[in-house]
C-alpha cells in the first residue's frame, strides 16, 4: 500500500520536494533514511535551519528507503545527500555526506540566497 500511495502522490505532485505550488522559497532538500547514522546526524542541522530561517527557506526531508522513486528521480548515489534549489526549483548545489549547519548556511549565502540570521530577523521585527 505504501508503494501505491507514493506512486499516486508522485503523479499528483503531493511529494513536498516535487510540488511546484509550494511557497516561492528556495529549498534545502535532505535525502536520506531514518536508520542511516550520518542521516540521523543531519536531523538537528535540518531542524535548526528550518527554525532559524523560517519563512526564508523551505526545508524538506525525503526518506529514500521508504520512497525509492525519489532517490532515482534525484539521482542519489549515496546518503545523506543535500540539494539546494532556488525558488523556482532549479538545483543550485548538491552535497553528499554529513554537512554542518554553518557550512550549509554559508553555501546558501555564497549561492546568492538572501538569508537573515535569527538576530537580524529579530532586529527587523523590532523596527517594524
N, C-alpha and C positions, 0 to 999 in steps of 0.2 A: 504494500500500500504506500509506503514511503516513496518508493521509486515512481509510482504513478503520480503521487502528489507533486513531487519535484518536477516531473515532466510537464504536468499541467501548469504548474507555477511558471516554469520557464517559457512555455508557449504564451501565457497570458502576461508575461512581464512582471510577475509578482515577486521575483527574487530581488532583494534590495539592491545588489550591486548591478543588476541588469536593467532595472526600471529607469526609463528615461524621464518620467514625470516627477521624480523626486525633486526636492528643493534644489534650486540652482546654486549648489555649493560644490567646491572641489571635494574630492573624496580620498580618504585613506582606507584602502581595501586591504584587509589582512586575511589571507587564505592560509588555513592551517587545519588542525584537527584537535579535538578535545582531549585526546590521550597522548599527544605528542609533547614531549618535555619542552623543547625550545618554543613550541607553540603556546604552551601554558605560560612560559616566561613572558610572552608578548601580551598577555591579558592585562597586567597593570599598565603597560605602555599604552595600549589601546584605550583603556578606561580613562587614563589621565588626559590623553589628547581629546577624547570625547567630552570630558568635563571642563577642562581648561579652555578649550577652543570651541565650545558650544555655539552654534549659530554661525560659525566661520568655516567649519569643515565637517563633512559627514563622515562618520566612522562606520565601516561595515566589516563584519566578520563572516566568513564563509567557511564552513567545515567541509573540506573536500573529501573526507572519508564518508560523510553522510550524503554529500551532493557531488558525486564523481563527475557529473557532466560539467560542473563549474570548473573543476580542475582542468579538464580538457579545453573548455572554452577560453580560459585564461592562459593556456599553455604552460601550466605549472610543471616544473621539473623536480622541485623539492619544496618541502615545507619547513618552516613558515616562509611564505612569500608575501611581500607587501607591495602594493601598487598605489601610486599617487596619480590621480587624474585631475584635470581641470573641471570646471563646472559643466562643460559640455560632454564630459565622459572620455575625453581624449587622454590616453595614457601619457604621462609626463616622465615617469621614472618608475623603475622596478628594482626591488632589493630582495635578496634571498638570504634566509637565516635570521637569527635574532638581531633586532635593531633597537638600540636605546632611544628613549623618548627625545632626548636632547638632539641626537643626530637626525631623527625623523623631522623634528620641527625646523632644524637648521636647513635641511634639504628642501623642505616646503618653501621656506623663505627664499632660498637660493633659486628655486624654480619660479619665483615671482608671485607666490601666493601671499596675499596681504593678511597676515595673521597678527592680531594684537595679543600681547601677553596678558595673562589674567590681571596683572597690575594696571596695564594700560586700559584694558576694558573697564575695570572698576573706576579708574580715573575719569574716563569718558562718561560713564553713568553719573558720576558725582557732578560733573559740569553741566549735564543736561537738566 
